[in-house]
Amino acid sequence: MGITIKTLTINNITPYDNTIIDWSKYKKVLITGINKMPGMSRNAVGKSMLADMLTWTLWGKSPREISRDTIRLDSEKSSWTEVEFDRDGVKYIVKRAISPSGSIKIVFNRYIDNEKDNSFKTGKTTKITQEMINKVIGIDYTTFISVSYFGQDNINIFLNGTPKEREGVITSFFSLDRWSDYKKIAKLALDKFIAQRTNLSNKLSFYKDLIKGINPEEISKKKKEAEIRKVEIRKELQVLNSMYVLARKYDKINIELDENRFRLDSAESTYRQIVKNLSRDVEELKKSMVIDSTLANKITYKKKLESDYSIINKQMEELIDKREPINKKIHYYESSRRSCINNIKEWEEIISMGEDRRCPTCNQLLSDKYIGFIKEKIEKNRGHAEDWKTRAKKAASILAGIDIKINVLATKKQNIQTKINEIHVLEGRLYAMKEKKEQIKTKESILKKEEISYNKKIKTYNNLIAKQEDEINNIIKQLGDRIISADKVKELTDNKTQQLVEAENEFTEMRRMLSEYRSYKRNMNGIEKQQIILEKRIVLYEYIIQAYTDIKLYMIDVINQSLQDQINTLLTKMNVQAKVLLDIEYDKKSGDGKISKYGIKINTSSDKEREWKSFSGGEKKRISLAVYFAFQKIAEKFSKENVNILIFDEVFGGLDVAGRNMMMELIDEYSRYKNIYVITHLEDMMSMFSNKIVIVRGKNGISELSYD
């Protein structure tokens, strides 16, 4: 298990513009550099910046504590880094960016089958996101620096740190916190069980208080008595119900009998009144039916009058038709006469002008010959005018004769119409008499029907009365001397019903009390069984908690002893005349495996303790490397949180040839299961590595990677 770091992408980070390093490409690789900037050595090309950016991207920290203000290559642009790593076959990508204003943003994504998992979301704050990253990786920054990174002039934190820091490295790297976590989970479960036990005890006390003073035998006795009372009252109610039904029937039949007798009297009275009224109406109708003997003759004479009326009407239409053309002729004669008179007047005006007579149209002087011609025309027109006048008078005389005839015919037509109207009145009287005859027939028919209906009603009511009298006699026989009103029976029934309700309420209450008592007893038995189970669980979880504590203590002791043995083995291999003793003491008062002291003693070959400052620089580095490699060796056996890379930053400085050879042997050994990156500027180390990453920093100050 553990994580496999795949790639690191750097964008706008001094001295890189846009660079990707593949951490999984080689098992063992040398990282060196060439600086083409004038007056610069092989250093300052950005070798150590790769390790800085790896840790800064994952944890926000770096071994050299770089500043966000000076890290950006171009201060006007955003800078960012991105690390891709796998955890148990799942891909994760962490991206950390710095804006031009200096603010930092972090994004954390998960990919399943190379598809982004949208259910895995970056935290709302940088702190929450960093906690998510730490949880996935499994180790924190301090542990990584202690066991996977060895920097120049580095003294291992495990060696040089405080006891608390040592404990943190051990706990984090070997996942010993999980036993504390298991213990916490078990402790929460134990607290829950204890709380449940307390709750059950309280419930048991509560039920015991509830059943105090309850006598189930007495309750059963009262319940039985109430049940007997219920049976007796129900029997009495059955008798009362039977009586009530008969009493109701008796009262109902008496009421119906009175109603039927009243209906019989009403029907007889109504029938007599109807007969009286209908007989009176028939007599009155007969008296009013006196028919005039001349009425039939007058109605016959109406046909002759209507014929005369039609003839006169036709004659009047013919005269009117004749009158219209004569009237048109008169208008024509008058119009022609007026035309002649107008011509005469016009010509006489021309003649009256004297010698200066001119034509009204062309304004030329008129000759005497033309004047003579006009005078002749005047005479002719006067003759024509008299002729038109004579004709008009003659036509007017004829028209007057036609109008006289029309007036005479109109008078005759009016007289005939008056006589016809009188006959219409007589016809109305005759029609009214016919209607009265029909009314007489209808009333006589109604009278017969009413008689039949009256006889049926009388018969029906008499039958009903006889039947109801028989029913009353039967009820009297059944009730005997117990005849009482239905209201009285209902009153007795209501009293008995109330007694029944009271008995049922008492029965129900006793049954409820008995049920509650039995329920309380069942609950108490159940609680006692649960208490037994809980007691067993509490004892079990107390053993489990102690077991987790013992396992953690055992693991710390085993790991510590193995680590100590491995460190000393490596020191012997490195020809360092010293032994490391890891001294652990536990806090006995707490009893939960908490370390109270975690000291490191370094003894000489004669088992005399030697102070750290008395060792030379090379010895200190060898001891630190021994601790470093010991962690890697022990991790294969005990740690579940492994990182696939080891980074050595300028560790060969200060080592002699033997030290370098021994170092290379260890690197070769550990490269079988780790990807090892050695950062150095020493040219004589180049021949020891077949794989190299050369960082070339150009004259423009930008570095680029090349793989050899």
SVG drawing of the C-alpha trace seen along z (x, -y; Angstrom):
<svg xmlns="http://www.w3.org/2000/svg" viewBox="-136 -101 174 114">
<polyline fill="none" stroke="black" stroke-width="0.4" points="0.0,0.0 1.0,-3.7 1.3,-6.3 3.1,-6.4 4.1,-9.9 3.8,-10.2 4.5,-13.7 5.2,-17.2 4.2,-20.1 5.8,-23.6 4.4,-26.7 5.9,-30.2 8.1,-29.2 11.6,-30.5 13.6,-29.3 11.0,-27.3 8.6,-28.6 6.6,-25.4 8.2,-22.0 7.1,-18.5 9.2,-15.9 8.2,-12.2 9.0,-10.8 8.1,-7.2 10.3,-7.1 13.5,-5.7 14.3,-3.6 17.6,-5.4 18.5,-8.7 21.0,-11.6 19.7,-15.2 22.5,-17.6 22.6,-21.0 24.3,-23.3 24.1,-27.0 24.8,-29.0 24.2,-32.3 27.4,-34.5 29.6,-34.1 27.4,-31.3 28.4,-27.9 26.6,-24.5 24.4,-25.5 21.4,-27.8 19.7,-26.0 16.7,-24.8 17.7,-21.3 16.5,-21.6 13.5,-23.6 12.0,-20.3 12.0,-18.8 10.7,-22.1 7.8,-22.2 6.9,-18.6 6.5,-19.1 5.1,-22.6 2.4,-21.3 1.4,-18.4 1.8,-20.1 2.3,-23.8 5.8,-23.6 9.3,-23.1 12.7,-22.2 14.2,-25.6 11.1,-27.6 10.7,-29.5 8.8,-32.8 5.6,-33.2 6.7,-36.8 9.9,-35.8 8.8,-32.4 7.0,-33.7 9.1,-33.9 6.8,-36.5 5.2,-38.6 2.4,-39.7 1.1,-36.1 -0.3,-33.4 2.1,-30.6 1.0,-27.1 2.3,-23.6 0.5,-20.2 1.3,-16.8 -0.3,-13.6 -0.1,-10.5 -1.8,-7.1 -3.2,-5.7 -4.3,-2.0 -4.9,-2.3 -6.9,-5.5 -5.5,-8.7 -5.4,-12.0 -4.2,-15.4 -3.2,-18.3 -2.9,-21.8 -1.6,-24.8 -1.6,-28.2 -0.4,-31.7 -2.2,-34.7 -0.4,-38.0 -1.8,-39.4 -0.1,-36.7 -3.2,-34.7 -3.0,-30.9 -5.6,-28.5 -5.5,-24.7 -7.6,-22.2 -7.8,-18.5 -9.4,-16.1 -9.9,-12.3 -10.1,-10.3 -11.7,-6.8 -10.8,-5.1 -9.4,-8.5 -12.8,-10.1 -13.1,-12.9 -15.1,-11.9 -17.5,-14.7 -18.6,-13.4 -15.0,-14.0 -15.0,-17.8 -12.3,-20.2 -12.8,-21.6 -14.4,-25.0 -11.2,-26.2 -7.5,-25.6 -7.2,-24.0 -10.0,-21.5 -8.5,-20.7 -5.0,-20.1 -6.6,-17.8 -8.2,-15.8 -4.7,-15.6 -3.0,-14.4 -5.7,-11.8 -5.3,-10.4 -1.4,-10.4 -1.3,-9.0 1.8,-10.9 2.4,-14.6 5.2,-16.9 7.4,-16.3 7.3,-12.5 8.1,-12.8 11.1,-15.1 12.3,-12.6 12.1,-9.4 11.9,-10.3 14.0,-13.4 17.7,-13.9 18.8,-17.4 22.2,-19.1 23.5,-19.8 20.4,-17.8 20.4,-16.4 17.5,-13.9 14.5,-15.3 14.2,-12.0 17.8,-12.4 17.8,-16.1 14.1,-16.6 12.3,-16.7 10.8,-13.5 7.4,-14.6 8.6,-15.0 10.2,-11.6 7.0,-10.1 5.1,-12.0 7.4,-10.5 7.1,-7.0 3.4,-7.2 2.7,-8.8 5.1,-6.7 4.1,-3.4 0.3,-4.3 0.3,-3.6 -2.4,-6.2 -4.9,-3.7 -4.7,-1.8 -5.5,-5.0 -8.3,-5.6 -9.6,-2.0 -9.4,-2.6 -11.3,-5.9 -14.0,-4.1 -14.2,-1.3 -14.3,-3.9 -17.2,-5.7 -19.0,-2.3 -18.2,-1.6 -19.5,-5.0 -22.6,-4.4 -23.2,-1.0 -22.6,-2.5 -25.2,-5.2 -27.6,-2.6 -27.0,-0.6 -27.8,-3.8 -30.8,-4.4 -32.1,-0.8 -31.6,-1.1 -33.6,-4.3 -36.3,-2.6 -36.4,0.4 -36.7,-1.9 -39.5,-3.8 -41.5,-0.6 -41.0,0.6 -42.4,-2.7 -45.4,-2.2 -46.4,1.2 -46.2,0.2 -49.6,0.5 -51.1,2.5 -52.9,5.7 -53.5,7.8 -55.8,10.3 -58.1,7.5 -58.2,5.9 -59.1,9.3 -61.9,9.7 -63.4,6.2 -63.1,7.0 -65.1,10.2 -67.8,8.4 -68.1,5.7 -68.5,8.3 -71.3,10.1 -73.1,6.7 -72.8,6.1 -74.5,9.4 -77.4,8.8 -78.0,5.2 -77.9,6.3 -80.7,8.9 -82.8,6.1 -82.1,3.9 -83.3,6.6 -86.7,6.7 -86.9,2.9 -86.1,2.8 -88.9,5.2 -91.3,3.1 -90.1,-0.1 -90.7,1.4 -94.3,2.4 -95.0,-0.9 -93.6,-2.9 -95.8,-0.8 -98.9,-1.3 -98.3,-5.1 -97.7,-5.2 -100.8,-3.2 -103.0,-5.4 -101.7,-8.5 -102.2,-6.9 -105.7,-5.8 -106.7,-9.3 -105.1,-10.6 -107.0,-8.1 -110.3,-9.0 -109.6,-12.7 -108.8,-12.0 -112.1,-10.0 -114.1,-12.9 -112.1,-15.4 -112.6,-13.3 -116.4,-13.2 -116.6,-16.9 -114.4,-17.7 -116.5,-15.5 -119.7,-17.2 -118.2,-20.6 -116.9,-19.6 -120.3,-18.1 -122.0,-21.3 -119.7,-23.6 -119.7,-21.6 -123.6,-21.3 -123.8,-25.1 -121.4,-25.7 -123.4,-23.4 -126.7,-25.2 -125.2,-28.6 -123.7,-27.5 -127.1,-26.1 -128.9,-29.3 -126.4,-31.4 -126.9,-29.3 -129.9,-31.3 -129.4,-31.3 -130.9,-34.1 -133.1,-32.5 -131.9,-34.9 -128.3,-34.2 -128.0,-31.3 -129.7,-33.3 -127.3,-36.2 -124.3,-33.9 -125.6,-32.6 -126.1,-36.2 -122.4,-36.8 -121.3,-34.8 -123.3,-37.1 -121.9,-40.2 -118.3,-38.9 -119.0,-38.2 -120.4,-41.8 -117.4,-43.1 -115.0,-41.3 -116.8,-42.6 -116.8,-46.2 -113.2,-45.9 -112.4,-44.7 -114.4,-47.5 -112.5,-50.1 -109.2,-48.6 -110.2,-48.8 -111.3,-52.5 -108.0,-53.3 -106.1,-51.6 -108.1,-53.9 -107.5,-57.0 -103.7,-56.8 -103.1,-57.2 -105.7,-60.1 -103.9,-61.8 -100.6,-61.5 -102.3,-63.0 -103.5,-66.0 -100.0,-66.6 -98.7,-66.3 -101.3,-68.8 -100.5,-71.3 -96.8,-70.9 -97.2,-71.5 -99.5,-74.5 -96.9,-76.1 -94.1,-75.5 -96.1,-77.4 -96.9,-80.3 -93.1,-80.5 -92.2,-80.7 -94.7,-83.4 -93.4,-85.5 -89.8,-85.1 -90.6,-86.2 -92.8,-89.1 -89.8,-90.4 -87.6,-90.4 -90.3,-92.3 -90.6,-94.9 -86.9,-95.9 -87.7,-98.2 -85.0,-98.9 -82.1,-97.6 -83.5,-94.1 -80.7,-91.5 -80.5,-87.8 -80.1,-86.6 -77.8,-83.9 -75.4,-85.5 -76.2,-89.2 -76.8,-90.1 -79.4,-92.5 -82.6,-90.8 -84.1,-91.6 -87.8,-92.6 -88.2,-89.4 -87.1,-87.4 -89.4,-89.5 -92.3,-88.6 -91.4,-85.0 -91.4,-85.3 -94.9,-86.9 -96.2,-84.0 -94.8,-81.6 -96.4,-83.6 -99.8,-83.2 -99.3,-79.5 -98.2,-78.9 -101.3,-80.8 -103.4,-78.4 -101.5,-75.4 -101.8,-76.7 -105.7,-76.9 -105.8,-73.5 -103.7,-72.0 -106.0,-73.8 -109.2,-72.3 -107.7,-68.8 -106.7,-69.2 -110.2,-70.3 -111.8,-67.4 -109.4,-64.9 -110.1,-66.5 -113.8,-66.1 -113.3,-62.4 -111.1,-62.0 -113.7,-63.7 -116.3,-61.2 -114.0,-58.3 -113.4,-59.8 -117.2,-60.0 -117.6,-56.4 -114.7,-55.4 -116.3,-57.3 -119.7,-55.6 -118.0,-52.2 -116.0,-53.0 -119.2,-54.0 -120.8,-50.7 -117.6,-48.8 -117.7,-50.4 -121.4,-49.5 -120.7,-45.9 -117.7,-45.7 -119.8,-47.0 -122.4,-44.3 -119.6,-41.7 -118.2,-42.9 -121.6,-42.6 -121.9,-39.0 -118.3,-38.3 -119.6,-39.4 -122.5,-37.0 -120.1,-34.2 -118.1,-34.9 -121.2,-34.4 -121.9,-31.1 -118.3,-30.0 -118.6,-30.9 -121.8,-28.9 -119.9,-25.9 -117.2,-26.3 -119.7,-26.4 -121.2,-23.2 -117.7,-21.7 -117.2,-23.1 -120.5,-21.5 -119.3,-18.1 -115.9,-18.5 -117.5,-19.4 -119.9,-16.5 -116.9,-14.2 -115.0,-15.6 -118.0,-15.0 -118.1,-11.3 -114.4,-10.9 -114.6,-12.6 -117.4,-10.2 -115.3,-7.2 -112.2,-8.6 -114.3,-9.3 -115.7,-5.8 -112.1,-4.4 -110.8,-6.6 -113.7,-5.8 -113.1,-2.1 -109.3,-2.4 -109.6,-4.5 -112.2,-2.1 -109.9,0.9 -106.9,-0.9 -109.0,-1.9 -110.2,1.7 -106.6,3.1 -105.1,0.5 -107.8,1.3 -106.9,5.0 -103.2,4.2 -103.9,2.1 -105.9,5.0 -103.0,7.4 -100.5,5.0 -102.8,4.7 -103.0,8.4 -99.1,8.7 -98.4,6.0 -101.2,6.8 -101.0,4.6 -97.5,3.2 -98.9,0.7 -96.8,-2.4 -95.8,-5.2 -92.8,-4.9 -91.2,-7.9 -91.4,-6.2 -89.8,-3.0 -87.1,-5.2 -86.4,-6.8 -86.0,-3.4 -83.8,-2.2 -81.5,-5.3 -81.0,-4.6 -80.1,-1.0 -77.8,-2.1 -76.0,-4.5 -75.5,-1.7 -74.2,0.5 -71.7,-2.2 -70.5,-2.6 -70.0,1.2 -68.2,1.3 -66.0,-1.6 -65.1,0.1 -64.4,3.4 -62.3,1.5 -60.4,-0.3 -59.7,2.9 -58.6,4.7 -56.3,1.7 -54.8,1.7 -54.2,5.5 -52.7,5.1 -50.5,2.2 -49.3,4.3 -48.5,7.3 -46.8,4.9 -44.7,3.4 -43.7,6.8 -42.7,7.8 -40.8,4.6 -39.0,5.2 -38.1,8.7 -36.8,7.4 -34.8,4.7 -33.2,7.2 -32.2,9.4 -30.8,6.3 -28.8,5.4 -27.2,8.8 -26.3,8.5 -24.9,4.9 -22.8,6.0 -21.2,8.7 -20.6,6.1 -19.1,3.6 -16.7,6.2 -15.8,7.2 -15.1,3.6 -13.0,2.9 -10.9,5.9 -10.8,4.6 -9.7,1.1 -6.9,2.6 -6.0,4.9 -5.6,1.9 -3.4,0.1 -1.3,3.3 -1.0,3.7 0.1,0.1 2.7,0.5 3.9,3.8 4.1,2.3 6.1,-0.7 8.5,1.7 9.0,4.0 9.4,1.1 11.7,-0.8 13.9,2.3 13.9,3.2 14.8,-0.4 17.6,-0.5 19.0,2.8 18.9,1.7 20.5,-1.7 23.4,0.0 23.8,2.6 24.1,-0.3 26.5,-2.2 28.7,0.9 28.5,1.2 29.5,-2.5 32.4,-2.0 31.0,-4.4 32.3,-3.5 29.1,-4.2 25.8,-2.5 22.4,-4.2 20.2,-3.4 16.5,-4.4 15.2,-4.9 11.4,-4.8 9.4,-5.3 5.6,-5.2 3.3,-7.2 2.2,-4.6 -0.4,-6.9 -2.4,-7.3 -2.4,-3.6 -3.1,-4.2 0.3,-3.8 1.3,-7.5 5.0,-8.0 6.4,-10.2 10.0,-10.1 11.6,-9.2 15.4,-9.8 18.3,-8.8 21.7,-7.9 24.8,-7.4 27.5,-5.2 31.0,-4.5 32.3,-1.0 33.2,-0.9 29.5,-1.6 30.3,-5.0 27.7,-7.7 29.1,-10.3 27.6,-13.8 26.3,-14.6 28.4,-17.7 31.6,-15.7 31.0,-13.8 32.5,-15.2 30.4,-16.5 31.0,-13.3 30.1,-11.1 27.0,-13.1 26.0,-12.7 26.6,-8.9 24.6,-8.5 21.7,-10.6 21.9,-8.4 21.9,-5.3 18.7,-6.5 17.3,-7.5 17.9,-4.1 16.8,-2.2 13.4,-3.8 13.1,-2.7 14.2,0.9 11.7,1.1 9.0,-0.5 8.9,2.5 7.9,4.7 5.8,2.4 4.6,-0.7 1.4,-0.8 2.0,-4.5 5.0,-4.3 6.0,-7.0 7.6,-5.5 10.5,-8.0 13.6,-8.9 15.3,-12.2 19.0,-12.9 19.9,-16.5 23.7,-17.2 24.4,-14.3 27.8,-13.3 29.5,-16.4 31.8,-15.8 32.0,-12.0 35.3,-10.4 35.6,-7.8 34.8,-4.9 31.7,-6.8 30.5,-7.5 30.9,-3.9 29.1,-2.7 26.4,-5.3 26.0,-4.0 25.7,-0.4 22.8,-1.5 21.3,-3.4 21.6,-0.4 20.0,1.9 17.0,-0.4 16.4,-1.2 14.9,2.2 11.7,1.0 12.0,-2.8 12.6,-5.4 15.7,-7.2 16.6,-10.7 20.1,-12.0 20.6,-15.8 24.3,-16.8 26.6,-19.3 29.6,-17.0 30.9,-16.1 32.7,-13.0 29.4,-11.4 28.1,-11.5 29.7,-8.2 28.0,-6.3 24.5,-6.8 23.2,-5.4 20.1,-7.6 20.4,-11.3 18.2,-14.4 20.1,-17.4 18.7,-20.8 20.0,-23.5 19.5,-27.1 19.8,-29.3 21.1,-32.7 17.5,-34.0 17.4,-32.6 14.9,-29.9 15.7,-26.3 14.6,-23.2 14.8,-19.5 16.4,-16.9 16.5,-13.1 19.7,-11.2"/>
</svg>
